[in-house]
């Protein structure tokens, strides 16, 4: 199975998720300065690949 190619934006969100456990989607969008919808798409990809998870 081929590894997914990660974009800088995705790695940025992953780093913030790791460094800010429990952060909301709104928090991540604010910290990255991405549109909320863009942050949501990136976060969903991270969740689908098992690199992030939803809590609460």
C-alpha positions as CSV (number, residue, x, y, z in Angstrom):
1,X,0.0,0.0,0.0
2,X,1.3,3.4,-1.0
3,X,1.9,6.0,1.7
4,X,-0.1,9.2,1.4
5,X,1.7,12.3,0.2
6,X,1.4,14.9,2.9
7,X,1.2,18.6,2.1
8,X,2.7,21.3,4.2
9,X,-0.8,22.5,5.3
10,X,-1.6,19.0,6.5
11,X,1.6,18.7,8.4
12,X,1.0,22.0,10.0
13,X,-2.5,20.9,11.2
14,X,-1.0,17.6,12.5
15,X,1.7,19.5,14.5
16,X,-1.0,21.7,16.0
17,X,-3.2,18.8,16.9
18,X,-0.3,17.1,18.6
19,X,0.7,20.2,20.5
20,X,-2.8,21.2,21.5
21,X,-4.7,18.2,22.6
22,X,-8.4,18.9,22.9
23,X,-8.3,21.8,20.5
24,X,-11.5,22.5,18.7
25,X,-11.8,22.8,14.9
26,X,-12.3,26.6,15.4
27,X,-9.1,26.7,17.5
28,X,-7.2,24.9,14.7
29,X,-8.6,27.2,12.1
30,X,-7.6,30.2,14.1
31,X,-4.1,28.9,14.9
32,X,-3.4,28.0,11.2
33,X,-5.2,31.0,9.8
34,X,-7.0,28.7,7.4
35,X,-10.7,28.9,6.5
36,X,-12.6,26.7,8.9
37,X,-13.8,24.5,6.0
38,X,-10.2,24.0,4.9
39,X,-9.1,23.0,8.4
40,X,-12.0,20.6,8.6
41,X,-11.0,18.9,5.3
42,X,-7.5,18.5,6.5
43,X,-8.5,17.3,9.9
44,X,-10.9,14.7,8.3
45,X,-8.0,13.3,6.2
46,X,-5.8,13.0,9.3
47,X,-8.7,11.2,11.1
48,X,-9.3,8.9,8.2
49,X,-5.6,7.9,8.1
50,X,-5.5,7.3,11.9
51,X,-3.2,10.2,12.7
52,X,-5.8,12.1,14.6
53,X,-9.0,11.3,16.4
54,X,-12.0,13.1,17.7
55,X,-12.6,13.3,21.4
56,X,-15.6,14.6,23.3
